[in-house]
């Protein structure tokens, strides 16, 4: 997930009217430390440790697998670091990683993206880069021959695939939202309501009440904020096409890594697909 410090008005808020001429610029502060103090200093290490332990405990309670705990926490860190690298590359940094207790992680920028295209790239950088976390688990499987390490590969792939759901505040909403808004703002709104409501219902049906509540509040906040984006250049039609293509490639890569983790254990493609899709069933 990604976030920024700057609030965004929505299309249902009052549009800004003519404003007075901006005041004359003042000289930059001579003390560079004063500038640094305005930046987000990040999560306190102690709170980050406590949040990680709480999140790991929740994963253990749901799965009963220490490999799932290690894989998801490690995959989460690599996923968010992908966002951080992209944010810093596009002038949104220095970005910080936050661990949210019982929920997951978040990469927080210091400023908004200059364009929606940069925002799309930042959102997809997390799932794409996050798949690299599966490499050590593949390596351990090759070295030891123990199939339990492939469980970690599968969980990492599912973590990144789930983040591609176009439901706020997941990465998919930031990757596809601008594309849908380019068609019409109402198209984005309807899509977010339908997909977001479906993901919340899926979480409730599977007993993931904290996850469902978090997404529910995020969806409500997203709809209140709206979809008017005056802070950056809108997507061009060519960039919208590339956004959809990159989204599809990232989703295909996540799906492929998940299958590669299941195939040696399942023995056949059909059985691997059956196991993988069972995780997304309602009430599963």
C-alpha positions as CSV (number, residue, x, y, z in Angstrom):
1,X,0.0,0.0,0.0
2,X,1.0,3.6,-0.5
3,X,0.1,6.9,1.0
4,X,1.2,10.5,1.1
5,X,1.0,13.4,3.5
6,X,-1.0,15.8,1.3
7,X,-4.8,15.8,1.6
8,X,-6.8,15.6,-1.6
9,X,-10.2,17.4,-2.2
10,X,-12.9,15.3,-3.9
11,X,-15.1,16.1,-7.0
12,X,-18.1,16.5,-4.7
13,X,-16.3,19.2,-2.6
14,X,-16.4,22.8,-3.6
15,X,-14.1,23.4,-6.5
16,X,-11.5,26.1,-5.8
17,X,-12.5,29.5,-7.2
18,X,-10.2,32.3,-8.3
19,X,-7.6,32.9,-5.7
20,X,-5.7,35.9,-4.7
21,X,-2.2,36.4,-6.1
22,X,0.3,34.3,-4.1
23,X,2.4,36.1,-1.6
24,X,5.9,36.9,-2.6
25,X,8.3,34.1,-2.0
26,X,10.4,34.2,1.1
27,X,14.0,33.2,1.3
28,X,14.7,29.6,2.0
29,X,15.7,28.9,5.6
30,X,19.4,29.2,6.1
31,X,19.4,26.3,8.6
32,X,19.0,23.0,6.6
33,X,18.0,21.2,9.9
34,X,14.8,23.3,10.0
35,X,13.8,21.9,6.6
36,X,14.6,18.3,7.7
37,X,12.3,18.7,10.7
38,X,9.3,19.2,8.5
39,X,9.8,15.8,6.9
40,X,8.3,12.6,8.2
41,X,10.9,10.9,10.3
42,X,9.3,7.5,10.0
43,X,8.0,4.9,12.4
44,X,9.7,4.6,15.8
45,X,11.8,1.4,15.8
46,X,10.2,0.1,19.0
47,X,6.6,0.6,17.6
48,X,7.7,-1.0,14.4
49,X,8.9,-4.1,16.3
50,X,5.7,-4.3,18.3
51,X,3.6,-3.9,15.2
52,X,5.5,-6.6,13.4
53,X,5.1,-9.0,16.3
54,X,1.4,-8.3,16.5
55,X,1.1,-8.9,12.7
56,X,3.1,-12.0,12.9
57,X,1.0,-13.3,15.8
58,X,-2.2,-12.8,13.7
59,X,-0.7,-14.6,10.8
60,X,0.3,-17.5,13.1
61,X,-3.2,-17.6,14.5
62,X,-4.8,-17.9,11.0
63,X,-2.3,-20.3,9.4
64,X,-0.5,-22.1,12.3
65,X,2.6,-22.1,10.0
66,X,5.9,-20.4,11.0
67,X,6.9,-20.5,7.3
68,X,3.8,-18.4,6.5
69,X,4.7,-15.9,9.2
70,X,8.3,-15.5,7.9
71,X,7.3,-15.4,4.3
72,X,4.5,-12.9,4.7
73,X,6.5,-10.6,6.9
74,X,9.6,-10.8,4.6
75,X,7.4,-10.4,1.5
76,X,5.7,-7.4,3.1
77,X,9.0,-5.7,3.7
78,X,10.3,-6.3,0.2
79,X,6.9,-5.2,-1.3
80,X,6.9,-1.9,0.6
81,X,10.6,-1.3,-0.3
82,X,9.6,-1.5,-3.9
83,X,7.2,1.4,-3.3
84,X,9.9,3.3,-1.5
85,X,12.4,2.8,-4.4
86,X,9.9,4.1,-6.9
87,X,8.8,7.0,-4.7
88,X,12.4,8.1,-4.2
89,X,13.1,7.8,-7.9
90,X,10.1,10.1,-8.8
91,X,10.8,12.8,-6.3
92,X,8.3,11.8,-3.7
93,X,10.8,10.8,-1.0
94,X,12.5,10.2,1.2
95,X,9.7,7.6,1.6
96,X,9.2,5.6,4.8
97,X,7.9,2.2,5.6
98,X,5.3,1.7,8.3
99,X,4.1,-1.6,9.8
100,X,0.3,-1.4,10.6
101,X,-0.6,-3.8,13.5
102,X,-2.8,-6.7,12.4
103,X,-3.2,-5.2,8.9
104,X,0.1,-5.1,6.9
105,X,2.5,-2.4,5.8
106,X,2.4,1.0,4.1
107,X,5.0,3.0,2.2
108,X,4.5,6.7,2.9
109,X,5.7,9.5,0.6
110,X,6.7,13.0,1.6
111,X,4.9,14.6,-1.3
112,X,2.5,13.7,-4.1
113,X,3.5,12.4,-7.5
114,X,3.9,14.9,-10.2
115,X,1.7,12.9,-12.5
116,X,-0.8,10.1,-12.4
117,X,1.6,8.1,-14.5
118,X,4.2,8.2,-11.8
119,X,1.5,7.2,-9.3
120,X,0.7,4.2,-11.4
121,X,4.3,3.2,-11.5
122,X,4.7,3.6,-7.8
123,X,1.7,1.5,-7.1
124,X,2.8,-1.4,-9.3
125,X,6.4,-1.2,-8.1
126,X,5.3,-2.9,-4.8
127,X,3.8,-6.1,-6.2
128,X,6.4,-6.4,-9.0
129,X,9.4,-5.9,-6.7
130,X,7.7,-7.9,-3.9
131,X,7.9,-11.1,-5.9
132,X,11.7,-11.0,-5.5
133,X,11.0,-12.1,-1.9
134,X,10.2,-15.6,-3.2
135,X,13.7,-16.2,-4.5
136,X,15.2,-17.3,-1.1
137,X,12.4,-19.7,-0.6
138,X,12.9,-21.2,-4.1
139,X,16.6,-21.5,-3.3
140,X,15.9,-23.3,0.0
141,X,13.6,-25.7,-1.8
142,X,16.2,-26.4,-4.4
143,X,19.0,-26.9,-1.8
144,X,17.0,-29.0,0.7
145,X,14.4,-30.6,-1.5
146,X,11.8,-29.9,1.2
147,X,8.4,-28.9,-0.2
148,X,7.6,-26.8,2.9
149,X,9.7,-23.9,1.5
150,X,7.3,-23.7,-1.5
151,X,4.6,-22.7,0.9
152,X,6.5,-19.5,1.4
153,X,6.7,-18.9,-2.3
154,X,2.9,-19.3,-2.6
155,X,2.2,-16.9,0.3
156,X,4.4,-14.2,-1.1
157,X,2.8,-14.5,-4.5
158,X,-0.7,-14.3,-3.0
159,X,0.3,-11.3,-0.9
160,X,1.3,-9.4,-4.0
161,X,-1.7,-10.7,-6.0
162,X,-4.2,-9.6,-3.4
163,X,-2.7,-6.1,-3.3
164,X,-3.6,-5.8,-7.0
165,X,-7.3,-5.9,-6.2
166,X,-8.7,-2.5,-7.3
167,X,-10.1,-1.8,-3.9
168,X,-8.8,1.2,-1.8
169,X,-6.2,1.4,-0.3
170,X,-4.7,-1.6,-2.1
171,X,-2.3,-1.0,-5.0
172,X,-4.7,-2.0,-7.7
173,X,-7.0,0.9,-6.9
174,X,-4.1,3.3,-7.5
175,X,-3.0,1.5,-10.7
176,X,-6.4,1.2,-12.4
177,X,-8.3,4.1,-10.7
178,X,-6.7,6.8,-12.9
179,X,-7.5,4.7,-16.0
180,X,-11.1,4.3,-15.0
181,X,-11.4,8.0,-14.1
182,X,-10.1,8.9,-17.5
183,X,-13.2,7.2,-19.0
184,X,-15.5,9.0,-16.5
185,X,-15.1,9.7,-12.7
186,X,-18.3,7.7,-12.1
187,X,-16.8,4.6,-13.7
188,X,-14.0,4.7,-11.1
189,X,-16.5,5.3,-8.3
190,X,-18.8,2.4,-9.3
191,X,-15.8,0.0,-9.8
192,X,-14.3,0.9,-6.5
193,X,-17.6,0.3,-4.7
194,X,-18.3,-3.0,-6.3
195,X,-14.7,-4.4,-6.0
196,X,-14.1,-2.9,-2.6
197,X,-17.4,-4.2,-1.3
198,X,-16.6,-7.6,-2.6
199,X,-13.2,-7.7,-1.0
200,X,-14.7,-6.6,2.3
201,X,-17.4,-9.3,2.1
202,X,-14.7,-11.9,1.2
203,X,-12.7,-10.9,4.3
204,X,-15.8,-11.2,6.6
205,X,-16.7,-14.6,5.1
206,X,-13.2,-15.9,5.8
207,X,-13.1,-14.5,9.3
208,X,-10.6,-11.8,8.5
209,X,-12.6,-9.2,10.4
210,X,-9.7,-6.8,11.0
211,X,-8.7,-6.8,7.4
212,X,-12.3,-6.3,6.3
213,X,-12.9,-3.5,8.7
214,X,-9.7,-1.7,7.6
215,X,-10.7,-2.0,3.9
216,X,-14.2,-0.9,4.7
217,X,-13.0,2.3,6.4
218,X,-10.5,2.9,3.7
219,X,-13.2,2.5,1.0
220,X,-15.5,4.9,2.9
221,X,-12.7,7.5,3.2
222,X,-11.8,7.1,-0.5
223,X,-15.4,7.7,-1.6
224,X,-15.7,10.8,0.7
225,X,-12.4,12.2,-0.7
226,X,-13.5,11.6,-4.3
227,X,-11.6,11.2,-7.5
228,X,-10.8,14.7,-8.6
229,X,-7.0,14.9,-8.8
230,X,-5.8,18.5,-9.2
231,X,-2.3,17.7,-7.7
232,X,-0.8,16.0,-10.8
233,X,-1.0,15.7,-14.5
234,X,-3.7,13.4,-15.7
235,X,-3.0,10.2,-17.6
236,X,-2.8,10.5,-21.3
237,X,-4.6,7.8,-23.4
238,X,-1.2,6.2,-24.2
239,X,-0.2,6.1,-20.6
240,X,-3.6,4.6,-19.7
241,X,-2.9,1.8,-22.2
242,X,0.5,1.2,-20.7
243,X,-1.0,1.2,-17.2
244,X,-3.4,-1.5,-18.1
245,X,-0.7,-3.5,-19.8
246,X,1.7,-3.2,-16.8
247,X,-1.1,-4.1,-14.4
248,X,-1.9,-7.3,-16.4
249,X,1.8,-8.2,-16.6
250,X,2.3,-7.8,-12.9
251,X,-0.9,-9.8,-12.1
252,X,0.3,-12.5,-14.5
253,X,3.7,-12.6,-12.8
254,X,2.1,-13.0,-9.4
255,X,-0.2,-15.7,-10.7
256,X,2.8,-17.5,-12.3
257,X,4.9,-17.4,-9.1
258,X,1.9,-18.8,-7.1
259,X,1.5,-21.7,-9.5
260,X,5.2,-22.4,-9.6
261,X,5.1,-22.8,-5.8
262,X,2.1,-25.1,-5.9
263,X,2.9,-27.3,-8.9
264,X,5.6,-29.5,-7.3
265,X,3.3,-30.1,-4.4
266,X,0.1,-30.6,-6.3
267,X,1.5,-32.7,-9.0
268,X,-0.6,-31.3,-11.8
269,X,-1.7,-27.9,-13.1
270,X,-5.4,-28.6,-12.5
271,X,-4.8,-29.5,-8.9
272,X,-2.6,-26.5,-8.4
273,X,-5.3,-24.2,-9.8
274,X,-7.9,-25.8,-7.6
275,X,-5.7,-25.2,-4.5
276,X,-4.9,-21.7,-5.5
277,X,-8.4,-20.6,-6.2
278,X,-9.7,-22.1,-3.0
279,X,-8.0,-19.3,-1.1
280,X,-10.2,-16.8,-2.8
281,X,-13.5,-18.5,-2.2
282,X,-16.1,-17.0,0.0
283,X,-16.2,-18.8,3.3
284,X,-13.0,-20.7,2.6
